[in-house]
Amino acid sequence: MIKTLVVVLLFAGPLWAQDQAAALATAGCGADKVEFEVKKDKNQHLRGQVEPGKALVYVFGAETRDADVFYFGGTTVRLGIDGAWVGATQHQSYFFFPVEPGGHRMCAGWQAKIARFARVRTAASFSVQAGEVYYFRVVSEMRQKRESAIKIEPLDAAEGELLIANFGLSTSRTKK
């Protein structure tokens, strides 16, 4: 009985990993192995231009932390659309990108070497129309006495414009 169970687990492992990767891609996430280098420029407040036949999406990174705890550094959050990572952001920074009209799945997840933090992810579905601009805030919750979490919040256009003025531009590229 035990030998049979071991054999089943050995063969089920790779299948489970494939199922997990497929589920994450369906939720909007990209491949786990993709990592980004992120540069944040607090003095840049660039605005994107809507490409003909597309929509423009802004993503703002924010963090909620315990006030009485000192933290080293901040989180890097990858953002995926329809199964591929499109960029990354950090606390009080933003980036933007064009998308095709229609329905999409967005995934946000921490980029981390430690497995329990790398599993901190969230996803949301949204629809866009050509010529329109959309704003989302991705909030990383870092707490000492609670499980770390991340959430995606759609924003009103006025709030999005305010955040462009107050957050720095985030540029990211995949690590080689």
Secondary structure, DSSP 8 states (H G I E B T S, - for coil): -HHHHHHHHHHHHHHHHHHHHHHHHHHT---TT--EEEEEETT--------TT-EEEEEEEEEEE-TTS---S---EEEEETTEEEEEE-TTEEEEEEE-SEEEEEEEEE--SSHHHHT-EEEEEEEE-TT-EEEEEEEEEE-SSS--EEEEEEE-HHHHHHHHHHSEEEEEEE--
